[in-house]
Amino acid sequence: MREFDYYAPETLAEATALLTEHGAEARIIAGGTDLIIFMNDKVLAPQVVIDVTRIPDLTGLCFDPETGLRIGAATKYRTIELSAEVKQHYPYLQQGAEEVGSVQIRNLGTPGGNIATASPAGDFLTPLLAGAATARLASSRGERTVPLDEFFLGPRQTVLAADEIIVDLHLPAPPPRTSGLYIKHCERRQMDLAFVGVAVSVTLAADDGVVQDARIALGAVAPTPLRATAAEAAVRGQSLDDATLAAAGRLAAEVTNPISDVRSSAEYRRTMTDVLTQRALRQAAAQAAAA
């Protein structure tokens, strides 16, 4: 690892000023679970490292039944995993946080870091897409808000500019009779990358089992986490019978663009996308009906 200059600003304004000054030569660090590995492996060699853990604007959880959930970008995964409000209102988000690495990793790792890294298999990214999350970005030029399903451009590629920092994430409040699920398909129960990840959020109509709204997000099956919008359209206004579920699973598999690697073949990933989409929708609808 090469030498670098280290800064620990205490305000968002100080952090953005440092990014403006150093640009692409600088990297943000919060938990360091991605950055330190990249630096050790010489994938990245920043001249400046900016530690944002002392900035209050970047940490903490806040849920409001009217406005939804705010997650500071430097909030630890363990905090999200143990939040009763997250588990109650966004169960798929809690499940995604729970799947990130080990307890030791979750005590360090942060969603802002993983979003910036933009791994297609990121366990927390797929649930964020299912929850219609947006990211607030800040720089010395001002702020902007970007929907997460427009944020990822490719592996380790995002719309984040060199002088921008991820401040927080926002998920809208779920309507009544809404629930969701994240299913991670992998070889080991813990500390493994997903072969396929499927996250869904389902809202049922007030008086029956008809799907009023649904969001289906897929991970590890394309260069970026992505939405299966055709599958979503196929279940809206429908009861989740076997035929509707089969159509949704097929359409979800069709939108994938997986690779074959040492963990799984592309064809297996497509098949499991179909299977897991159906399973997640069925279980989420049952949870929503019981809510």
ChimeraX attribute file (.defattr): number of C-alpha atoms within 10 A of each C-alpha:
attribute: neighborCount
match mode: 1-to-1
recipient: residues
	/A:1	13
	/A:2	10
	/A:3	9
	/A:4	13
	/A:5	10
	/A:6	14
	/A:7	16
	/A:8	15
	/A:9	18
	/A:10	15
	/A:11	14
	/A:12	20
	/A:13	14
	/A:14	16
	/A:15	25
	/A:16	22
	/A:17	17
	/A:18	20
	/A:19	25
	/A:20	17
	/A:21	12
	/A:22	17
	/A:23	16
	/A:24	14
	/A:25	15
	/A:26	22
	/A:27	21
	/A:28	23
	/A:29	22
	/A:30	23
	/A:31	25
	/A:32	18
	/A:33	17
	/A:34	16
	/A:35	22
	/A:36	15
	/A:37	13
	/A:38	14
	/A:39	15
	/A:40	12
	/A:41	11
	/A:42	12
	/A:43	11
	/A:44	16
	/A:45	19
	/A:46	20
	/A:47	15
	/A:48	20
	/A:49	21
	/A:50	19
	/A:51	19
	/A:52	25
	/A:53	19
	/A:54	15
	/A:55	18
	/A:56	13
	/A:57	16
	/A:58	23
	/A:59	20
	/A:60	16
	/A:61	19
	/A:62	14
	/A:63	17
	/A:64	11
	/A:65	11
	/A:66	10
	/A:67	13
	/A:68	14
	/A:69	21
	/A:70	20
	/A:71	22
	/A:72	23
	/A:73	28
	/A:74	27
	/A:75	23
	/A:76	24
	/A:77	26
	/A:78	21
	/A:79	17
	/A:80	24
	/A:81	20
	/A:82	13
	/A:83	13
	/A:84	13
	/A:85	16
	/A:86	20
	/A:87	15
	/A:88	11
	/A:89	21
	/A:90	24
	/A:91	21
	/A:92	28
	/A:93	26
	/A:94	26
	/A:95	23
	/A:96	25
	/A:97	26
	/A:98	20
	/A:99	24
	/A:100	22
	/A:101	17
	/A:102	13
	/A:103	14
	/A:104	9
	/A:105	17
	/A:106	21
	/A:107	14
	/A:108	16
	/A:109	24
	/A:110	29
	/A:111	26
	/A:112	26
	/A:113	20
	/A:114	21
	/A:115	24
	/A:116	19
	/A:117	17
	/A:118	22
	/A:119	20
	/A:120	25
	/A:121	23
	/A:122	23
	/A:123	30
	/A:124	26
	/A:125	31
	/A:126	30
	/A:127	34
	/A:128	27
	/A:129	27
	/A:130	30
	/A:131	27
	/A:132	17
	/A:133	19
	/A:134	21
	/A:135	23
	/A:136	19
	/A:137	20
	/A:138	22
	/A:139	22
	/A:140	17
	/A:141	11
	/A:142	9
	/A:143	13
	/A:144	12
	/A:145	15
	/A:146	15
	/A:147	16
	/A:148	24
	/A:149	20
	/A:150	12
	/A:151	19
	/A:152	24
	/A:153	15
	/A:154	15
	/A:155	15
	/A:156	15
	/A:157	16
	/A:158	17
	/A:159	13
	/A:160	17
	/A:161	13
	/A:162	15
	/A:163	22
	/A:164	24
	/A:165	25
	/A:166	24
	/A:167	22
	/A:168	24
	/A:169	24
	/A:170	23
	/A:171	20
	/A:172	17
	/A:173	18
	/A:174	19
	/A:175	14
	/A:176	14
	/A:177	21
	/A:178	26
	/A:179	28
	/A:180	30
	/A:181	28
	/A:182	30
	/A:183	22
	/A:184	23
	/A:185	19
	/A:186	16
	/A:187	13
	/A:188	9
	/A:189	9
	/A:190	12
	/A:191	14
	/A:192	15
	/A:193	20
	/A:194	23
	/A:195	23
	/A:196	26
	/A:197	31
	/A:198	35
	/A:199	33
	/A:200	31
	/A:201	29
	/A:202	32
	/A:203	24
	/A:204	26
	/A:205	16
	/A:206	12
	/A:207	8
	/A:208	10
	/A:209	18
	/A:210	17
	/A:211	22
	/A:212	18
	/A:213	18
	/A:214	26
	/A:215	24
	/A:216	30
	/A:217	28
	/A:218	32
	/A:219	30
	/A:220	28
	/A:221	27
	/A:222	20
	/A:223	21
	/A:224	27
	/A:225	31
	/A:226	25
	/A:227	23
	/A:228	22
	/A:229	16
	/A:230	16
	/A:231	26
	/A:232	22
	/A:233	16
	/A:234	17
	/A:235	23
	/A:236	19
	/A:237	15
	/A:238	16
	/A:239	17
	/A:240	20
	/A:241	10
	/A:242	11
	/A:243	10
	/A:244	17
	/A:245	24
	/A:246	17
	/A:247	17
	/A:248	27
	/A:249	26
	/A:250	20
	/A:251	21
	/A:252	28
	/A:253	25
	/A:254	16
	/A:255	19
	/A:256	23
	/A:257	15
	/A:258	21
	/A:259	15
	/A:260	12
	/A:261	9
	/A:262	5
	/A:263	11
	/A:264	16
	/A:265	13
	/A:266	17
	/A:267	14
	/A:268	13
	/A:269	24
	/A:270	22
	/A:271	16
	/A:272	19
	/A:273	29
	/A:274	21
	/A:275	19
	/A:276	23
	/A:277	29
	/A:278	22
	/A:279	16
	/A:280	22
	/A:281	27
	/A:282	19
	/A:283	16
	/A:284	25
	/A:285	27
	/A:286	19
	/A:287	16
	/A:288	19
	/A:289	20
	/A:290	10
	/A:291	10
